[in-house]
Amino acid sequence: MTKWHETLVANIGLRTGGAALLGGGWFVAVRLHHMALVIPARDATGLMILLAAIVFFCGSAGGALLIVGPGLWEAVEVSERWRRLPPPGQAVSGSPVT
């Protein structure tokens, strides 16, 4: 059985959604730029900070979806160094605790 993100429709949809996020982020960035030209930096409002956060989110998520697409859901192998250790006293891989 194929996973939902492995279909062609999902691939196109994810990449289109990424492009839409980048376009929306661009629109918000232009609005923020016009506001920043009028208002001095020391007088930044909560709205300007919110717009900056929206631009950051749209750029990050949109870029990831557009470039990687369904690859965001691929399984990756974690190095042994970063794996979680079992709680003390619990057997590891079926070996008895001594």
Gaussian input, Z-matrix of N, CA and C with variables (Angstrom, degrees):
# hf/3-21g

backbone

0 1
 N
 C     1     B1
 C     2     B2     1     A1
 N     3     B3     2     A2     1     D1
 C     4     B4     3     A3     2     D2
 C     5     B5     4     A4     3     D3
 N     6     B6     5     A5     4     D4
 C     7     B7     6     A6     5     D5
 C     8     B8     7     A7     6     D6
 N     9     B9     8     A8     7     D7
 C    10    B10     9     A9     8     D8
 C    11    B11    10    A10     9     D9
 N    12    B12    11    A11    10    D10
 C    13    B13    12    A12    11    D11
 C    14    B14    13    A13    12    D12
 N    15    B15    14    A14    13    D13
 C    16    B16    15    A15    14    D14
 C    17    B17    16    A16    15    D15
 N    18    B18    17    A17    16    D16
 C    19    B19    18    A18    17    D17
 C    20    B20    19    A19    18    D18
 N    21    B21    20    A20    19    D19
 C    22    B22    21    A21    20    D20
 C    23    B23    22    A22    21    D21
 N    24    B24    23    A23    22    D22
 C    25    B25    24    A24    23    D23
 C    26    B26    25    A25    24    D24
 N    27    B27    26    A26    25    D25
 C    28    B28    27    A27    26    D26
 C    29    B29    28    A28    27    D27
 N    30    B30    29    A29    28    D28
 C    31    B31    30    A30    29    D29
 C    32    B32    31    A31    30    D30
 N    33    B33    32    A32    31    D31
 C    34    B34    33    A33    32    D32
 C    35    B35    34    A34    33    D33
 N    36    B36    35    A35    34    D34
 C    37    B37    36    A36    35    D35
 C    38    B38    37    A37    36    D36
 N    39    B39    38    A38    37    D37
 C    40    B40    39    A39    38    D38
 C    41    B41    40    A40    39    D39
 N    42    B42    41    A41    40    D40
 C    43    B43    42    A42    41    D41
 C    44    B44    43    A43    42    D42
 N    45    B45    44    A44    43    D43
 C    46    B46    45    A45    44    D44
 C    47    B47    46    A46    45    D45
 N    48    B48    47    A47    46    D46
 C    49    B49    48    A48    47    D47
 C    50    B50    49    A49    48    D48
 N    51    B51    50    A50    49    D49
 C    52    B52    51    A51    50    D50
 C    53    B53    52    A52    51    D51
 N    54    B54    53    A53    52    D52
 C    55    B55    54    A54    53    D53
 C    56    B56    55    A55    54    D54
 N    57    B57    56    A56    55    D55
 C    58    B58    57    A57    56    D56
 C    59    B59    58    A58    57    D57
 N    60    B60    59    A59    58    D58
 C    61    B61    60    A60    59    D59
 C    62    B62    61    A61    60    D60
 N    63    B63    62    A62    61    D61
 C    64    B64    63    A63    62    D62
 C    65    B65    64    A64    63    D63
 N    66    B66    65    A65    64    D64
 C    67    B67    66    A66    65    D65
 C    68    B68    67    A67    66    D66
 N    69    B69    68    A68    67    D67
 C    70    B70    69    A69    68    D68
 C    71    B71    70    A70    69    D69
 N    72    B72    71    A71    70    D70
 C    73    B73    72    A72    71    D71
 C    74    B74    73    A73    72    D72
 N    75    B75    74    A74    73    D73
 C    76    B76    75    A75    74    D74
 C    77    B77    76    A76    75    D75
 N    78    B78    77    A77    76    D76
 C    79    B79    78    A78    77    D77
 C    80    B80    79    A79    78    D78
 N    81    B81    80    A80    79    D79
 C    82    B82    81    A81    80    D80
 C    83    B83    82    A82    81    D81
 N    84    B84    83    A83    82    D82
 C    85    B85    84    A84    83    D83
 C    86    B86    85    A85    84    D84
 N    87    B87    86    A86    85    D85
 C    88    B88    87    A87    86    D86
 C    89    B89    88    A88    87    D87
 N    90    B90    89    A89    88    D88
 C    91    B91    90    A90    89    D89
 C    92    B92    91    A91    90    D90
 N    93    B93    92    A92    91    D91
 C    94    B94    93    A93    92    D92
 C    95    B95    94    A94    93    D93
 N    96    B96    95    A95    94    D94
 C    97    B97    96    A96    95    D95
 C    98    B98    97    A97    96    D96
 N    99    B99    98    A98    97    D97
 C   100   B100    99    A99    98    D98
 C   101   B101   100   A100    99    D99
 N   102   B102   101   A101   100   D100
 C   103   B103   102   A102   101   D101
 C   104   B104   103   A103   102   D102
 N   105   B105   104   A104   103   D103
 C   106   B106   105   A105   104   D104
 C   107   B107   106   A106   105   D105
 N   108   B108   107   A107   106   D106
 C   109   B109   108   A108   107   D107
 C   110   B110   109   A109   108   D108
 N   111   B111   110   A110   109   D109
 C   112   B112   111   A111   110   D110
 C   113   B113   112   A112   111   D111
 N   114   B114   113   A113   112   D112
 C   115   B115   114   A114   113   D113
 C   116   B116   115   A115   114   D114
 N   117   B117   116   A116   115   D115
 C   118   B118   117   A117   116   D116
 C   119   B119   118   A118   117   D117
 N   120   B120   119   A119   118   D118
 C   121   B121   120   A120   119   D119
 C   122   B122   121   A121   120   D120
 N   123   B123   122   A122   121   D121
 C   124   B124   123   A123   122   D122
 C   125   B125   124   A124   123   D123
 N   126   B126   125   A125   124   D124
 C   127   B127   126   A126   125   D125
 C   128   B128   127   A127   126   D126
 N   129   B129   128   A128   127   D127
 C   130   B130   129   A129   128   D128
 C   131   B131   130   A130   129   D129
 N   132   B132   131   A131   130   D130
 C   133   B133   132   A132   131   D131
 C   134   B134   133   A133   132   D132
 N   135   B135   134   A134   133   D133
 C   136   B136   135   A135   134   D134
 C   137   B137   136   A136   135   D135
 N   138   B138   137   A137   136   D136
 C   139   B139   138   A138   137   D137
 C   140   B140   139   A139   138   D138
 N   141   B141   140   A140   139   D139
 C   142   B142   141   A141   140   D140
 C   143   B143   142   A142   141   D141
 N   144   B144   143   A143   142   D142
 C   145   B145   144   A144   143   D143
 C   146   B146   145   A145   144   D144
 N   147   B147   146   A146   145   D145
 C   148   B148   147   A147   146   D146
 C   149   B149   148   A148   147   D147
 N   150   B150   149   A149   148   D148
 C   151   B151   150   A150   149   D149
 C   152   B152   151   A151   150   D150
 N   153   B153   152   A152   151   D151
 C   154   B154   153   A153   152   D152
 C   155   B155   154   A154   153   D153
 N   156   B156   155   A155   154   D154
 C   157   B157   156   A156   155   D155
 C   158   B158   157   A157   156   D156
 N   159   B159   158   A158   157   D157
 C   160   B160   159   A159   158   D158
 C   161   B161   160   A160   159   D159
 N   162   B162   161   A161   160   D160
 C   163   B163   162   A162   161   D161
 C   164   B164   163   A163   162   D162
 N   165   B165   164   A164   163   D163
 C   166   B166   165   A165   164   D164
 C   167   B167   166   A166   165   D165
 N   168   B168   167   A167   166   D166
 C   169   B169   168   A168   167   D167
 C   170   B170   169   A169   168   D168
 N   171   B171   170   A170   169   D169
 C   172   B172   171   A171   170   D170
 C   173   B173   172   A172   171   D171
 N   174   B174   173   A173   172   D172
 C   175   B175   174   A174   173   D173
 C   176   B176   175   A175   174   D174
 N   177   B177   176   A176   175   D175
 C   178   B178   177   A177   176   D176
 C   179   B179   178   A178   177   D177
 N   180   B180   179   A179   178   D178
 C   181   B181   180   A180   179   D179
 C   182   B182   181   A181   180   D180
 N   183   B183   182   A182   181   D181
 C   184   B184   183   A183   182   D182
 C   185   B185   184   A184   183   D183
 N   186   B186   185   A185   184   D184
 C   187   B187   186   A186   185   D185
 C   188   B188   187   A187   186   D186
 N   189   B189   188   A188   187   D187
 C   190   B190   189   A189   188   D188
 C   191   B191   190   A190   189   D189
 N   192   B192   191   A191   190   D190
 C   193   B193   192   A192   191   D191
 C   194   B194   193   A193   192   D192
 N   195   B195   194   A194   193   D193
 C   196   B196   195   A195   194   D194
 C   197   B197   196   A196   195   D195
 N   198   B198   197   A197   196   D196
 C   199   B199   198   A198   197   D197
 C   200   B200   199   A199   198   D198
 N   201   B201   200   A200   199   D199
 C   202   B202   201   A201   200   D200
 C   203   B203   202   A202   201   D201
 N   204   B204   203   A203   202   D202
 C   205   B205   204   A204   203   D203
 C   206   B206   205   A205   204   D204
 N   207   B207   206   A206   205   D205
 C   208   B208   207   A207   206   D206
 C   209   B209   208   A208   207   D207
 N   210   B210   209   A209   208   D208
 C   211   B211   210   A210   209   D209
 C   212   B212   211   A211   210   D210
 N   213   B213   212   A212   211   D211
 C   214   B214   213   A213   212   D212
 C   215   B215   214   A214   213   D213
 N   216   B216   215   A215   214   D214
 C   217   B217   216   A216   215   D215
 C   218   B218   217   A217   216   D216
 N   219   B219   218   A218   217   D217
 C   220   B220   219   A219   218   D218
 C   221   B221   220   A220   219   D219
 N   222   B222   221   A221   220   D220
 C   223   B223   222   A222   221   D221
 C   224   B224   223   A223   222   D222
 N   225   B225   224   A224   223   D223
 C   226   B226   225   A225   224   D224
 C   227   B227   226   A226   225   D225
 N   228   B228   227   A227   226   D226
 C   229   B229   228   A228   227   D227
 C   230   B230   229   A229   228   D228
 N   231   B231   230   A230   229   D229
 C   232   B232   231   A231   230   D230
 C   233   B233   232   A232   231   D231
 N   234   B234   233   A233   232   D232
 C   235   B235   234   A234   233   D233
 C   236   B236   235   A235   234   D234
 N   237   B237   236   A236   235   D235
 C   238   B238   237   A237   236   D236
 C   239   B239   238   A238   237   D237
 N   240   B240   239   A239   238   D238
 C   241   B241   240   A240   239   D239
 C   242   B242   241   A241   240   D240
 N   243   B243   242   A242   241   D241
 C   244   B244   243   A243   242   D242
 C   245   B245   244   A244   243   D243
 N   246   B246   245   A245   244   D244
 C   247   B247   246   A246   245   D245
 C   248   B248   247   A247   246   D246
 N   249   B249   248   A248   247   D247
 C   250   B250   249   A249   248   D248
 C   251   B251   250   A250   249   D249
 N   252   B252   251   A251   250   D250
 C   253   B253   252   A252   251   D251
 C   254   B254   253   A253   252   D252
 N   255   B255   254   A254   253   D253
 C   256   B256   255   A255   254   D254
 C   257   B257   256   A256   255   D255
 N   258   B258   257   A257   256   D256
 C   259   B259   258   A258   257   D257
 C   260   B260   259   A259   258   D258
 N   261   B261   260   A260   259   D259
 C   262   B262   261   A261   260   D260
 C   263   B263   262   A262   261   D261
 N   264   B264   263   A263   262   D262
 C   265   B265   264   A264   263   D263
 C   266   B266   265   A265   264   D264
 N   267   B267   266   A266   265   D265
 C   268   B268   267   A267   266   D266
 C   269   B269   268   A268   267   D267
 N   270   B270   269   A269   268   D268
 C   271   B271   270   A270   269   D269
 C   272   B272   271   A271   270   D270
 N   273   B273   272   A272   271   D271
 C   274   B274   273   A273   272   D272
 C   275   B275   274   A274   273   D273
 N   276   B276   275   A275   274   D274
 C   277   B277   276   A276   275   D275
 C   278   B278   277   A277   276   D276
 N   279   B279   278   A278   277   D277
 C   280   B280   279   A279   278   D278
 C   281   B281   280   A280   279   D279
 N   282   B282   281   A281   280   D280
 C   283   B283   282   A282   281   D281
 C   284   B284   283   A283   282   D282
 N   285   B285   284   A284   283   D283
 C   286   B286   285   A285   284   D284
 C   287   B287   286   A286   285   D285
 N   288   B288   287   A287   286   D286
 C   289   B289   288   A288   287   D287
 C   290   B290   289   A289   288   D288
 N   291   B291   290   A290   289   D289
 C   292   B292   291   A291   290   D290
 C   293   B293   292   A292   291   D291

   B1=1.4493
   B2=1.5279
   B3=1.3056
   B4=1.4574
   B5=1.5205
   B6=1.2989
   B7=1.4637
   B8=1.5253
   B9=1.3112
   B10=1.4660
   B11=1.5218
   B12=1.3198
   B13=1.4638
   B14=1.5250
   B15=1.3281
   B16=1.4531
   B17=1.5225
   B18=1.3214
   B19=1.4574
   B20=1.5244
   B21=1.3093
   B22=1.4649
   B23=1.5325
   B24=1.3186
   B25=1.4675
   B26=1.5309
   B27=1.3376
   B28=1.4650
   B29=1.5224
   B30=1.3253
   B31=1.4597
   B32=1.5311
   B33=1.3049
   B34=1.4702
   B35=1.5267
   B36=1.3350
   B37=1.4632
   B38=1.5157
   B39=1.3383
   B40=1.4640
   B41=1.5218
   B42=1.3193
   B43=1.4691
   B44=1.5292
   B45=1.3266
   B46=1.4621
   B47=1.5229
   B48=1.3330
   B49=1.4615
   B50=1.5226
   B51=1.3253
   B52=1.4541
   B53=1.5174
   B54=1.3366
   B55=1.4647
   B56=1.5309
   B57=1.3261
   B58=1.4672
   B59=1.5274
   B60=1.3284
   B61=1.4645
   B62=1.5244
   B63=1.3224
   B64=1.4611
   B65=1.5231
   B66=1.3254
   B67=1.4645
   B68=1.5145
   B69=1.3304
   B70=1.4671
   B71=1.5175
   B72=1.3291
   B73=1.4629
   B74=1.5161
   B75=1.3225
   B76=1.4669
   B77=1.5350
   B78=1.3210
   B79=1.4683
   B80=1.5312
   B81=1.3314
   B82=1.4627
   B83=1.5300
   B84=1.3463
   B85=1.4710
   B86=1.5258
   B87=1.3216
   B88=1.4677
   B89=1.5253
   B90=1.3327
   B91=1.4739
   B92=1.5300
   B93=1.3293
   B94=1.4609
   B95=1.5258
   B96=1.3152
   B97=1.4604
   B98=1.5214
   B99=1.3187
   B100=1.4666
   B101=1.5281
   B102=1.3316
   B103=1.4646
   B104=1.5308
   B105=1.3402
   B106=1.4605
   B107=1.5219
   B108=1.3225
   B109=1.4587
   B110=1.5247
   B111=1.3257
   B112=1.4599
   B113=1.5240
   B114=1.3472
   B115=1.4581
   B116=1.5242
   B117=1.3263
   B118=1.4761
   B119=1.5317
   B120=1.3323
   B121=1.4679
   B122=1.5294
   B123=1.3125
   B124=1.4739
   B125=1.5201
   B126=1.3237
   B127=1.4630
   B128=1.5325
   B129=1.3288
   B130=1.4639
   B131=1.5232
   B132=1.2982
   B133=1.4623
   B134=1.5202
   B135=1.3028
   B136=1.4571
   B137=1.5220
   B138=1.3312
   B139=1.4550
   B140=1.5245
   B141=1.3293
   B142=1.4683
   B143=1.5287
   B144=1.3210
   B145=1.4637
   B146=1.5239
   B147=1.3136
   B148=1.4588
   B149=1.5263
   B150=1.3196
   B151=1.4658
   B152=1.5229
   B153=1.3283
   B154=1.4651
   B155=1.5260
   B156=1.3252
   B157=1.4684
   B158=1.5268
   B159=1.3221
   B160=1.4648
   B161=1.5233
   B162=1.3179
   B163=1.4705
   B164=1.5255
   B165=1.3286
   B166=1.4618
   B167=1.5254
   B168=1.3347
   B169=1.4611
   B170=1.5256
   B171=1.3219
   B172=1.4647
   B173=1.5247
   B174=1.3210
   B175=1.4606
   B176=1.5142
   B177=1.3229
   B178=1.4652
   B179=1.5218
   B180=1.3183
   B181=1.4610
   B182=1.5299
   B183=1.3196
   B184=1.4612
   B185=1.5187
   B186=1.3203
   B187=1.4679
   B188=1.5141
   B189=1.3249
   B190=1.4686
   B191=1.5224
   B192=1.3192
   B193=1.4617
   B194=1.5219
   B195=1.3182
   B196=1.4612
   B197=1.5195
   B198=1.3199
   B199=1.4674
   B200=1.5276
   B201=1.3254
   B202=1.4617
   B203=1.5254
   B204=1.3090
   B205=1.4592
   B206=1.5193
   B207=1.3370
   B208=1.4609
   B209=1.5239
   B210=1.3005
   B211=1.4591
   B212=1.5217
   B213=1.3177
   B214=1.4644
   B215=1.5200
   B216=1.3399
   B217=1.4575
   B218=1.5278
   B219=1.3307
   B220=1.4573
   B221=1.5245
   B222=1.3117
   B223=1.4630
   B224=1.5278
   B225=1.3069
   B226=1.4612
   B227=1.5194
   B228=1.3166
   B229=1.4546
   B230=1.5219
   B231=1.3108
   B232=1.4556
   B233=1.5189
   B234=1.3106
   B235=1.4549
   B236=1.5224
   B237=1.3285
   B238=1.4661
   B239=1.5223
   B240=1.3170
   B241=1.4628
   B242=1.5263
   B243=1.3339
   B244=1.4550
   B245=1.5248
   B246=1.3214
   B247=1.4670
   B248=1.5197
   B249=1.3072
   B250=1.4638
   B251=1.5251
   B252=1.2933
   B253=1.4497
   B254=1.5219
   B255=1.3381
   B256=1.4720
   B257=1.5262
   B258=1.3191
   B259=1.4663
   B260=1.5328
   B261=1.3283
   B262=1.4592
   B263=1.5273
   B264=1.3303
   B265=1.4492
   B266=1.5129
   B267=1.3312
   B268=1.4546
   B269=1.5255
   B270=1.3230
   B271=1.4594
   B272=1.5144
   B273=1.3347
   B274=1.4583
   B275=1.5196
   B276=1.3113
   B277=1.4658
   B278=1.5245
   B279=1.2917
   B280=1.4480
   B281=1.5178
   B282=1.3287
   B283=1.4630
   B284=1.5166
   B285=1.3253
   B286=1.4635
   B287=1.5223
   B288=1.2975
   B289=1.4675
   B290=1.5215
   B291=1.3211
   B292=1.4721
   B293=1.4847
   A1=108.90
   A2=116.64
   A3=119.75
   A4=110.31
   A5=114.07
   A6=119.48
   A7=108.34
   A8=116.21
   A9=120.24
   A10=112.24
   A11=118.07
   A12=120.21
   A13=112.59
   A14=118.08
   A15=120.79
   A16=112.77
   A17=118.45
   A18=121.12
   A19=110.49
   A20=115.56
   A21=121.30
   A22=110.90
   A23=116.48
   A24=120.09
   A25=110.69
   A26=116.79
   A27=120.27
   A28=110.49
   A29=117.57
   A30=121.06
   A31=110.65
   A32=115.57
   A33=119.52
   A34=110.46
   A35=116.63
   A36=120.25
   A37=112.78
   A38=117.22
   A39=120.21
   A40=111.34
   A41=116.35
   A42=119.58
   A43=111.82
   A44=116.83
   A45=120.34
   A46=110.72
   A47=116.07
   A48=120.08
   A49=111.47
   A50=117.12
   A51=120.67
   A52=112.06
   A53=116.05
   A54=119.52
   A55=110.64
   A56=116.67
   A57=120.32
   A58=110.82
   A59=116.95
   A60=119.63
   A61=111.18
   A62=117.22
   A63=119.50
   A64=111.32
   A65=116.78
   A66=120.18
   A67=112.05
   A68=116.79
   A69=120.27
   A70=111.62
   A71=116.54
   A72=120.39
   A73=111.72
   A74=116.34
   A75=120.21
   A76=110.03
   A77=116.67
   A78=121.23
   A79=110.66
   A80=116.75
   A81=121.06
   A82=110.37
   A83=116.92
   A84=120.55
   A85=110.94
   A86=117.07
   A87=120.18
   A88=109.94
   A89=116.81
   A90=120.74
   A91=110.49
   A92=116.68
   A93=121.06
   A94=110.91
   A95=117.36
   A96=120.58
   A97=111.15
   A98=117.20
   A99=120.46
   A100=111.12
   A101=116.61
   A102=119.25
   A103=110.47
   A104=116.64
   A105=120.41
   A106=111.83
   A107=118.44
   A108=120.82
   A109=111.57
   A110=116.95
   A111=121.78
   A112=111.94
   A113=116.42
   A114=121.20
   A115=109.69
   A116=118.43
   A117=120.07
   A118=110.88
   A119=115.68
   A120=121.10
   A121=112.10
   A122=116.85
   A123=118.42
   A124=112.60
   A125=116.93
   A126=121.54
   A127=111.71
   A128=117.33
   A129=120.53
   A130=109.89
   A131=115.71
   A132=121.24
   A133=110.11
   A134=115.49
   A135=120.52
   A136=111.72
   A137=116.46
   A138=120.77
   A139=110.99
   A140=116.62
   A141=119.94
   A142=111.14
   A143=116.40
   A144=120.01
   A145=109.68
   A146=117.28
   A147=121.02
   A148=111.04
   A149=117.15
   A150=120.44
   A151=111.24
   A152=117.11
   A153=120.18
   A154=110.97
   A155=117.20
   A156=120.90
   A157=110.62
   A158=117.03
   A159=120.85
   A160=110.24
   A161=117.17
   A162=120.72
   A163=109.99
   A164=117.20
   A165=120.59
   A166=110.94
   A167=117.12
   A168=120.72
   A169=111.27
   A170=116.72
   A171=120.16
   A172=111.28
   A173=116.76
   A174=119.47
   A175=112.27
   A176=117.19
   A177=120.85
   A178=111.72
   A179=116.58
   A180=120.55
   A181=111.18
   A182=117.27
   A183=120.35
   A184=112.13
   A185=116.81
   A186=119.85
   A187=111.81
   A188=116.93
   A189=120.33
   A190=111.31
   A191=117.27
   A192=120.02
   A193=111.62
   A194=117.52
   A195=119.96
   A196=111.30
   A197=117.60
   A198=120.31
   A199=111.56
   A200=117.80
   A201=121.00
   A202=111.50
   A203=117.16
   A204=120.98
   A205=112.17
   A206=117.56
   A207=120.15
   A208=113.29
   A209=118.36
   A210=121.42
   A211=112.71
   A212=117.23
   A213=120.07
   A214=111.95
   A215=117.28
   A216=121.15
   A217=112.76
   A218=118.25
   A219=119.94
   A220=110.17
   A221=114.99
   A222=120.28
   A223=109.23
   A224=116.42
   A225=121.64
   A226=108.95
   A227=115.74
   A228=120.19
   A229=108.45
   A230=115.09
   A231=121.33
   A232=108.17
   A233=116.34
   A234=120.89
   A235=110.26
   A236=115.80
   A237=119.95
   A238=111.28
   A239=116.20
   A240=120.64
   A241=111.72
   A242=118.05
   A243=121.53
   A244=113.36
   A245=117.70
   A246=120.42
   A247=110.17
   A248=115.33
   A249=120.59
   A250=109.31
   A251=114.93
   A252=120.45
   A253=109.60
   A254=117.07
   A255=118.42
   A256=109.63
   A257=116.94
   A258=119.91
   A259=110.62
   A260=118.17
   A261=120.50
   A262=111.11
   A263=115.61
   A264=120.29
   A265=114.23
   A266=117.84
   A267=120.61
   A268=108.80
   A269=117.30
   A270=121.94
   A271=110.03
   A272=114.84
   A273=121.15
   A274=107.78
   A275=118.01
   A276=124.95
   A277=112.24
   A278=118.45
   A279=121.31
   A280=114.77
   A281=119.30
   A282=120.36
   A283=109.52
   A284=116.51
   A285=119.19
   A286=111.89
   A287=114.93
   A288=121.25
   A289=107.71
   A290=116.72
   A291=120.28
   A292=111.56
   D1=132.03
   D2=179.49
   D3=-83.37
   D4=148.33
   D5=177.48
   D6=-80.53
   D7=159.00
   D8=-174.69
   D9=-60.52
   D10=-33.20
   D11=-175.65
   D12=-83.75
   D13=-2.80
   D14=179.28
   D15=-92.94
   D16=-0.25
   D17=-179.10
   D18=-86.51
   D19=157.84
   D20=179.99
   D21=-65.13
   D22=-38.70
   D23=179.93
   D24=-62.75
   D25=-42.14
   D26=178.59
   D27=-66.08
   D28=-39.68
   D29=178.91
   D30=-60.28
   D31=-48.57
   D32=179.43
   D33=-65.22
   D34=-42.38
   D35=-179.56
   D36=-63.79
   D37=-42.96
   D38=179.68
   D39=-64.48
   D40=-43.04
   D41=-179.77
   D42=-69.86
   D43=-35.14
   D44=175.23
   D45=-66.96
   D46=-41.09
   D47=176.29
   D48=-62.25
   D49=-38.59
   D50=176.53
   D51=-63.73
   D52=-42.22
   D53=177.49
   D54=-65.09
   D55=-37.48
   D56=178.42
   D57=-65.89
   D58=-40.88
   D59=177.07
   D60=-63.45
   D61=-41.16
   D62=177.80
   D63=-64.53
   D64=-39.50
   D65=177.08
   D66=-65.06
   D67=-42.81
   D68=176.99
   D69=-64.82
   D70=-39.53
   D71=176.86
   D72=-63.92
   D73=-37.86
   D74=178.07
   D75=-63.67
   D76=-43.73
   D77=179.19
   D78=-60.50
   D79=-45.45
   D80=-179.99
   D81=-67.11
   D82=-36.81
   D83=179.33
   D84=-64.58
   D85=-38.78
   D86=177.73
   D87=-64.56
   D88=-43.00
   D89=178.14
   D90=-62.27
   D91=-43.54
   D92=178.78
   D93=-64.20
   D94=-38.60
   D95=178.55
   D96=-62.82
   D97=-43.20
   D98=178.66
   D99=-64.74
   D100=-37.12
   D101=177.61
   D102=-67.73
   D103=-38.85
   D104=-177.71
   D105=-68.93
   D106=-25.96
   D107=177.83
   D108=-71.72
   D109=-28.01
   D110=-176.41
   D111=-91.33
   D112=-39.36
   D113=-174.85
   D114=-100.18
   D115=131.03
   D116=177.03
   D117=-62.86
   D118=153.80
   D119=-175.50
   D120=-61.14
   D121=-35.62
   D122=-177.92
   D123=-71.11
   D124=-15.31
   D125=179.81
   D126=-104.05
   D127=28.60
   D128=-179.46
   D129=-60.96
   D130=135.74
   D131=-178.19
   D132=-97.55
   D133=169.96
   D134=176.32
   D135=-62.12
   D136=-33.13
   D137=178.10
   D138=-63.05
   D139=-41.28
   D140=179.73
   D141=-65.61
   D142=-38.36
   D143=178.66
   D144=-68.06
   D145=-40.31
   D146=176.80
   D147=-62.74
   D148=-43.46
   D149=178.31
   D150=-62.92
   D151=-39.27
   D152=177.48
   D153=-63.62
   D154=-39.65
   D155=177.77
   D156=-65.75
   D157=-38.43
   D158=178.31
   D159=-65.41
   D160=-42.07
   D161=177.94
   D162=-61.51
   D163=-43.29
   D164=179.65
   D165=-62.86
   D166=-46.49
   D167=179.89
   D168=-62.65
   D169=-47.42
   D170=-178.45
   D171=-63.50
   D172=-39.44
   D173=178.66
   D174=-67.41
   D175=-42.88
   D176=-178.92
   D177=-68.75
   D178=-54.75
   D179=-177.52
   D180=-67.37
   D181=-41.28
   D182=-179.98
   D183=-64.85
   D184=-42.15
   D185=178.17
   D186=-64.51
   D187=-42.31
   D188=179.25
   D189=-64.00
   D190=-45.02
   D191=-179.49
   D192=-67.86
   D193=-39.06
   D194=-177.92
   D195=-70.56
   D196=-41.94
   D197=-175.12
   D198=-83.14
   D199=-47.74
   D200=-174.18
   D201=-91.89
   D202=-35.53
   D203=179.34
   D204=62.00
   D205=-130.67
   D206=-177.50
   D207=-70.49
   D208=-7.96
   D209=177.29
   D210=-66.09
   D211=-12.85
   D212=177.43
   D213=-64.57
   D214=-22.70
   D215=-177.20
   D216=-101.31
   D217=8.94
   D218=178.33
   D219=-71.72
   D220=144.43
   D221=177.96
   D222=-75.15
   D223=139.44
   D224=177.40
   D225=-124.09
   D226=150.83
   D227=178.66
   D228=-88.25
   D229=130.19
   D230=179.79
   D231=-92.82
   D232=134.07
   D233=178.51
   D234=-59.08
   D235=148.50
   D236=-178.68
   D237=-58.90
   D238=-30.93
   D239=-179.60
   D240=-60.32
   D241=-32.48
   D242=-174.31
   D243=-102.68
   D244=3.21
   D245=178.39
   D246=-75.98
   D247=152.61
   D248=178.70
   D249=-76.15
   D250=139.70
   D251=175.80
   D252=-86.62
   D253=147.19
   D254=177.00
   D255=-68.53
   D256=156.66
   D257=178.95
   D258=-59.94
   D259=151.80
   D260=179.30
   D261=-58.78
   D262=138.11
   D263=179.05
   D264=91.22
   D265=-5.80
   D266=179.77
   D267=-98.13
   D268=142.63
   D269=-178.82
   D270=-68.57
   D271=144.59
   D272=178.45
   D273=-106.58
   D274=121.54
   D275=177.70
   D276=53.22
   D277=38.90
   D278=176.64
   D279=82.29
   D280=-1.60
   D281=179.66
   D282=-82.43
   D283=142.41
   D284=-178.81
   D285=-71.29
   D286=151.86
   D287=178.29
   D288=-85.70
   D289=131.87
   D290=179.37
   D291=-106.80

